[in-house]
């Protein structure tokens, strides 16, 4: 169905899509390559929200080179949109340009699109094919797929630990367990996320900035704090810079709430029956705010709560070749009643970074994960 040249051009479109890794939120990362008579005549990738999508950028690029897109083939990493949002439908732009063929990597999971864009193109007489490098395209937008199909972000929990699963000394000292390469890689994962989440325990112990620093990024992810009673110190570094979102329970002190609002923080009350923050409801709230990928860097208590309530899709674990013995672990939750009842994961990737290992593991049966996991 697809030729070798089709694969080559779609790989090029995926490379273009990756250039929007940090900037397209809440939109998906999409790349487009226009080919005519064996020549690439235009390329583009989706710009920040409200600006041109990949297809329009590619058409503009072709015309700026003096190339006519009529009769061209468009390689697009996601089905062209068929609805009016902040920008007009890309399917219309391709039809108006009179391209001859459109090859899409995957259908758009957005229920307002989901096949309609491809149908619109076919109705206009364009040869349409879909499914080329679909898994790679899915991985590029795993968070967008999750938000569209599950109404929750893709949640990635990052932990740095020793080989015996310890994350720091009983005194709270934890910097640095892993080496420089692993720490820089962790910041790259922060950068691709739409938001970074932590808990009040980590703020008290480490006073993190929760920003991307070790790699270049055109924007900082939204910072999110879970703090049931609003105990965050008013001089905490998480309150510096762009205002964080703080999820709290109904038990929070109103005076503390006013003080935090004065600092610019946005407060969201979401309580469960135990007087804690309702974690699944928080994920829905984040999805409604356009968060596709949520990166968690928290302590063992919040990590355990998120795991226990089924709020984690994959673990990003950095293992250092050292041991700490009787010290805090990665997760705090009770053991299952039987071995069969324990959470099961599948290794997605294992890589070496300097002296450390990076393990990306996904929970077995996680909805929204590609079939290559």
N, C-alpha and C positions, 0 to 999 in steps of 0.2 A: 504493500500500500504506500509506503514511504521510501524514497530513494536515499542514497547516501548523502547527496547534496541537501535533501530536505533536513536530515539530521544536523548537518553542518550549519545550516542557516538558523535552525531552531536553537542550537547551542549558542549561536551568536546572539539570538534574541534573549536567551536566558542570562547571558553575561551582561547584556544591557539592563535587564530587569534588576540585576544585583546592584547596579549603580544607584538605584532608588531605595536601597536597603534601609537607610536611616531617615528617609524624607517623605515617603508617600502616605504615612499614617493619616487618616484611618483607611485610606484606599489601598488596594493590593499593589504589589510590586510587579510591573508589567513591562516587557520589552517587545519591540516590533522591528522587523527587518523587511524592507521592500526589495524584491528581486525581479529584474526584467531582462530577458535574454541572457541569463547567466551572470548578470552584473548586479551588485548591490547598489541601488539608486537612492535609498533613504533609510535612516535608522532613527529610533527614538525610544525613550523610556518615560514612564509616567512621572510627572512633576508633582510638587507638593499640592495638597488639596486645593481645588479651585482653579488650578492651572491645567495645561494640556495633558491629555492622556497619551500613551505611547503611540497609538496609531496616528493621531493628529500630528504629533512631533515628527514621526517618520515621513508623513506626507509633506509637511512643511520643509523638512530637510531635503527631500527629493526635488521639490520645486525650487528651493534656493540654489540647487546645483544645476538648474536648467533641465531637469529630467521630468518627463511626463509619466505619471503613475498609471495611465491607462494601459490595461493588459498585464499589469504586474501581478506577482504573487506576494501576498502579505503573510509573513510568519509572525504569529502573535502568541505570547505565552499564556494568555487567558482570553476566553471568549470576548469579543468586542461587545461593549455595553449597548443596550437597546433602549435605555430610559434617559430622561432628562434629570440630571442631578445638579451639581454645581456647574457642569459642562454639558454640551449637547451629546447625543449618542454617537459613539465611535463607529457603530455599524453604518449609520447614515453617511459619515464622512468617507468610509471606504466605498460605499455604493455610489456616492456622488463623484468620487475619483475614478470610478469605472475600472477598479481592479478586476482581474480575471479569476483569481483564486485566493482563498483564505485558508491557511492551515493554522489551527489553534492547538495549543498543547492540552488544554482542558476546558471544560465548561465552567462558567462562572457559578460558584455556589450561592451567590446572592439570589434569593427567591424572586426578586423583581427582574432578574435577567434570565438565569438558568435555562439556556437553550433558545431563548427568544431572539438573542442576537444572531445566532447561527441560522435560525429559521428565517429571519429577516433578510439575511444575505442570500440564502438559497432562493427565496421568493423573488429576489432581484436578478436571478440568473447567474449568480456567482457560484463557482465550484468550491464547496466547503468540505473540509476534512478536519477531524478532531482526534486527539489522543496521542500525538507525537511528543515523546518525553514528558508524559503526563505526571509521572512520579516526581521528576525533578521540579516541574512547575508547582506541584502540590507542596513540596518541601519549601519552596521559595515563599509561599503564602500560607503556611500551615496555620498561622494565627488568624488570618482573614477567613480561611475556611471554617475554623472553629467558631469564630464569632457569627458567621452567617448561618451555620447549620446547628449550632448548639446554644447560641446566645450566651457565650462565655469565651474569654480569651483562652489561648493556648498557654498553659502555665508550666513554666520551666523553673525547677528549683535547683539552685546552685549551692554546693557544699564543698569546702576544702577540708580534707581530713588526712590523718595518718593511715597507715596500712591496717591498724586495728580499729579504724573507724572513729577516731577521737578528733575533736575539733578545737581543742584548746586545753589549757591547764585549769584545775579547779579554781584558781585565782581569777580566771577570766582572760588571762593572757593567751592570745591566739595569733598575733602577728610576728613573724609570718610562718605559717606551716608549709606552704608551697613556695616554689621558686618564682623568679621574675617572669619567666615565659608563661607559666600557668596564670599568674596574676594579670598579665597583659591580655591573655586570651579571655579571661573572665570579664575584663572590661569590654572586649569586642562583643561578647554576648550581651552585656548590658546595653551597648550602643544599639544593637538591632532591635531591642525590645521597645515597646511603646511605653511601658511603665516598669518601675522597679519598686518592689514591695518589701517592707521589713516590719518588725514588731517593736513594741516599746522596750522589751528586754534588751534587744540589740542596741537601741538608741541609748539606753542607760549605761550599758557596759562599754560600748565602743564609740559612741557619738559619731556615727558615720555621716559623710557628706551625701552618700548614695548618688554620686555622679560619675560620669565617664571621664577618666583622666588619662589612662595609659595608652589610649588610641585616639586618633583624630576623629571627630564627629561634627557634623554641621548642626546638630541639635541635641539637647539633653532630654532623656526620657522623663516622663512625668514621675514624680516621687509619690509613693503611697505608704501611709503608716497605719497599722492597726494598733489602736490604743484605747481600750474599752473605757477607761476612766479619765482619759485626757491627762495623763501624768507626765507627758513630755515636757522637759525643762524648757523654759522660754528662751534660753540661750543655746539650745541644741542646734547643731550645724544643719540638721535637716530643714530647719526653718529659715535658713539663709538662702537668698536667691529666689528662684521661681517658687511660688507657693505650693506646698504639698497638699495632697488630699488626705484627710485623716478620718478613718472610719472608727466610730465609737459606739458605745451602748447607751441605753437610756439612763444609766447610773452616773453618767459624767457630770462633773460639777459645772453648773451654768456660768459661774464666774471664770473658771478656767476656759470655758468655751469662748467667752467674750474676749479674754486676753489673747487667745490663739487667733481668733478672727482679726483682732487688731494687728497681729503679726502677718496677716495675709493668708493664713491657712484656710482651706475650704473644708468644712466639717460635714460629715455624712453620718447620720444615726441609723444603725441597722442592728437591732438586738435579736438574739434568739431567746429561747425559753430559759436559758441558764444565765442570762444577764451578760453574755459575751457578744462579740460581734458575730453576726450571722455570716459565715464565710461563703457558702454557696450564693447567698443573696448579694454579697459583695462582688462576686465574679460577674453576676448578671448586671449589676450597676456599672461595673467597669466596661463591660461590653456595650452597654447603652451609651457610654461616653466615648466609644470609638476605639477602645483598647483591644488590639489584636493579639499581641504577645505580652505576657506578664512574666517578669523575671523576679524570682524570689531569692532574697538573701537575708535569712532570718536565723534565729537561734533554734535549739533543738525542741523547745516547747511549741512554738508556732509551727515549725516544720512538722511536728507530730500531729498537731491539730489539723493542718491542711491535708496531710495524708489520710488521717482517720476519716475525714469528711469527704474524701474523694475529689479533692480540689487540685490535684497535681497530675499533669500529663506525662512529664518526663523529668528525670533527674540528670543534672549536669554535675558530675562529681570529679573533683581533682584529688588524686591520691598521692601523697608524698611518701618516699621510702624511709619512713621513720615510725617510731612507736611512742605512745604516751601512757599506755597502761590504764589505770583506774582514773579516767578523766571524762568530761562530758562527751556524749556521743552526737551523732548526726540528727537523730529523731527521738522524740519522747512520746511513745505510745505503748499501750499494753500489748503483751504477746498474744497471738491468736490462740484459740482453743486447741487447734490441731495444726500440724504442718500443712495439710491440704488447704487450710483457711488463710495461710499467709499470703500477702500481696506478691504477685508474680510480675516480673518484668522481663523485657527482652533487650539484650544489648543492641543498640543501634550503631554505635561507633566506639572504637577504643583507639586512642592515639597517645603517642608519647610526646610530651612537651618538656624539653630539658631533661631533668631527672624525674619528673612527675608523670603520672598517667592521667589522661582525661577520658572519662567514661560517660557516654550519653546513653541512658537506658530509658525505655518507655514501658509504661505499664501495659501488660498484655490485655488486648481487647480495647485499648483506648480509642474512642471514637475520634475521627478526624485525622488519625495518623495514616500516612501513605502505606500502601501494601508492601513497600520495600523495607519497612522497619524490621 
